[in-house]
Amino acid sequence: MTKYLFFVLMLPLLIGGVMAQNQAPHQLFDAKGKKADFKKMMKEAINADVIFFGEYHNNAMAHWIQLQFMKELSLHYKPVTLAMEMFEADNQILLDEYLSGLISEARFEEEARLWNNYKTDYKPLVLEAKKQGWDVVATNIPRRYASMVSQKGLASLDLLSVEAKQWMMPLPVEVDTTLSTYQDMLGMMGGHGGKPNYNFLYAQAVKDATMAHFISENLTDKNRVYHINGSYHTKRDEGIIHFLKNLRPDISIMTITTVEQKDTGSLEKDHEGAANFILVVAQDAPKSY
C-alpha cells in the first residue's frame, strides 16, 4: 500500500486532530457555495441519467471519494456504467476481455495504454465495477489523434481511415470557441504576448466531443452512466457536457467537481457555479504524484 493511500484510509482517525486546528481535510458545497453533505449529493444523483465527477488527476482524496460514491450508487440502482476519460476508445476491447475474464489482469495492464497512476487511482474503480458487474467504457479519443489535431488542426482527422474514425466522435465536429472554458484556455496561451493556439483548443474539444459521444452511445433507458474526468472537461457545464447536451438534450445531468483551497471552511467565489456540487480539498492533502 502506498504512503498516500494509507494516509487517505487513515483520515477518519486524523480528522479530530485536523478539526482542532479549524481545518477539515475536505468539505462539500452546492453550486451557490452553501455547505452540503454526501446524503444530499446522493439524493440528487439518484435522479440523474449521467453523473460527472470532475477530478484533479493527482488528488488522492478525490479518488477515494469517487470510490465511496460509486459504492453508494450501487446500493440505489442497477445497472450503472462506469465511463472514464483515462481509457482510450480503441482499448475498449481489452477492457471488455479483462472484465469478462477472457484475459488476465496482468495481460490487460501490460497491453492497455494505462496512465502512470492507474494502479493507485483508477484500478480501485475498475475493480469495484468488476465486482458489481458494471460495464466500463473507454470514452477518450486515442491520444495519437488528439496530438495530430494539436499539430495539424481539425481537418487532419478527415484523412484517417474508416476504421480509425470509429474511435472518435462522428465527423465533422463543430467547436464553439466562444465557450468560457475554451476562451480561458486561449487567454492562458496568449497571456504572454503569444498568439492563441487554436489547434491546442481543438485537441481539447475533440476529447470533449469524443467523451460525449461514447457516453451517449452507452446510455440507455435501463442504465445510468457515472463518468470520471478531469475537472476542466466539465467545468461550468461546458466541455463534455456542451457536446452531450447537443446529442441528448432531454437527459438529466448531475456534476461534481474538485477544487483545492487553503481554507476548506468556505467556498471561494471563483468556484461558485463550477458544478452542482463542489468538493473542496485542502491544498496540502496527499497527492498521488
ZALOTOR-957135 format. One record per residue (C-alpha): x, y, z. Coordinates in steps of 0.001 Angstrom, whole numbers, plus 500000, padded with zeros to 6 digits. Example, Ala and Ser with C-alpha at 12.3 -4.5 7.8 and 13.67 -1.06 7.14 Angstrom:
BEGIN
512300495500507800 513670498940507140 
This chain:
BEGIN
500000500000500000 501403503398499025 502033506024501671 499474508459500269 496730505788500105 497493504719503678 497103508365504687 493733508633502958 492439505454504579 493547506715507973 491716510027507567 488809509131509865 491330508772512710 493051512011511819 490046514242511322 489691515024515012 493196516455515201 492791518380511990 489437519811513043 491056521019516243 493109523285514007 489867524535512357 490775522902509055 488777519956507742 490530517869505070 487581518332502709 484137519911502528 481271519612500071 479376522667498799 476479523224496439 476707525478493394 475783528563495436 478524527986497982 476359526554500752 477703523615502694 476255520290501572 476718516683502582 477077513283500977 473420512422501634 472166515465499730 474506514762496843 473346511146496634 469701512212496653 470241514279493525 472469511677491906 469766509023492056 467594511085489687 470357511789487165 470926509913483925 474591510904483792 476804511831486729 480122513536486102 482858513530488728 485498516083487767 488826515478489469 492355516714489823 494203513710488467 496712513590491318 494296514303494179 494192511227496405 491216512469498403 489084512944495291 489888509429494088 488899507932497423 485602509831497453 484924508758493853 485142505165495003 482880505669498029 480364507467495835 480477504585493374 479788502039496128 476838504078497324 475426504328493799 475414500549493582 473003500413496533 470370502594494889 470029501415491322 471395498936488839 472903498786486376 475406501614486306 478018502040483608 481391503363484713 482830505549481955 486325507021482129 488473509600480398 491508507557481451 490867504856478848 491130505492475115 488310504176472967 490434501776470935 491293499963474172 487637499062474745 488137495505473562 490898494998476138 488642496317478888 485815494012477834 488081490985477630 489537491675481062 486196492331482761 484697489171481265 487645487064482396 488932486264478912 492322487798479613 494229488187482848 494668491360484835 498399491228484113 497810490954480354 495313493822480418 497687496080482329 500565495211480032 498750495879476773 496426498775477626 497916502264477472 497346502981481140 498041506249482896 501055506192485221 498795506483488262 496353503792487147 497221501291489866 496823503748492736 493998505962491480 491855504179488873 492347500477489379 490191500520492555 487312501934490463 487727499282487776 487903496514490372 484746497788492045 482974497877488676 484119494313488035 482805493289491449 479439494943490792 479176493542487270 479153497023485723 480318497774482211 483385500010481967 483535502293478946 486654503863477473 485467507296476365 488578509216475337 489871509721471811 493170507883471204 495914510281472221 497665509953468863 494675511592467169 494365514367469736 498076515015469243 497560515098465492 494841517725465852 497097519759468147 499787519798465491 497826519849462229 494308521039463013 490832519539462821 490985518896459081 493661516249459654 491020513897461077 489391513668457644 492480511852456371 492041508936458762 490680505555457706 487109504470458364 488439502062460992 490285504850462816 487253507125462810 485225504627464851 487293505612467905 486101509228467978 483035511449467624 481383511491464199 482920513954461766 482685516794461089 482836518207464611 481773521773465318 483732523546468039 482222526574469773 485336528547470631 483220531128472493 482605528758475422 484033530407478526 486320527488479400 487733527456475884 488161531217475996 490015530850479292 492297528335477630 493018530688474732 493668533505477185 496196531441479110 498038530562475918 498124534128474670 498783535750478003 502483536396477389 502308538135474047 501976534948472004 499148534123469629 496435531780470890 496927528241469638 493545527205468263 494804523766467339 495557523119471001 491993524148471838 490654521889469078 492593518979470554 490816519612473862 487490519865472058 487824516541470221 488475514890473565 485318516509474951 483269515612471885 484502512018471839 483754511503475521 480254512920474982 479758510620472007 480647507432473876 478642508451476935 475629508955474685 476226505660472902 476283503775476210 473340505496477906 470009503680477653 466649503786479398 467827500926481600 471131502237482942 472938505263484302 476427506494483446 478995507546486036 481792509375484233 485221510178485655 487172513018484054 489474515915484715 487542518788486255 488234521150483370 486330518897480953 483016519574482716 483610522922484414 480572525227484319 478611522601482356 480825523098479330 483324520827477600 481886517303477514 478503518483478761 478162521038475952 478562518284473354 476423515789475283 473509518217475548 473623518685471799 473350514903471381 470871514179474179 469074517401475166 466454515622477277 468691513733479710 469319514817483285 472900515522484318 474499515989487721 478019517328488126 480596517116490878 483920518875490629 487064519044492715 488901522180493754 491775522764496139 491808525602498655 493962526602501591 490813527015503686 488089524392503273 485643526203505552 484001528219502776 483859528122499006 485837530774497191 483723532957494899 485634531895491794 484473528305492328 480764529032492733 478727527583489894 481532525301488735 479263522270489246 476154521138491103 478436520048493927 481963521241494600 484342519096496597 486853521376498285 490035519582499323 492788521096501448 495731522179499313 498172520199501408 496147516975501212 498121513983499878 498877513713496177 499410510511494255 502190512043492183 
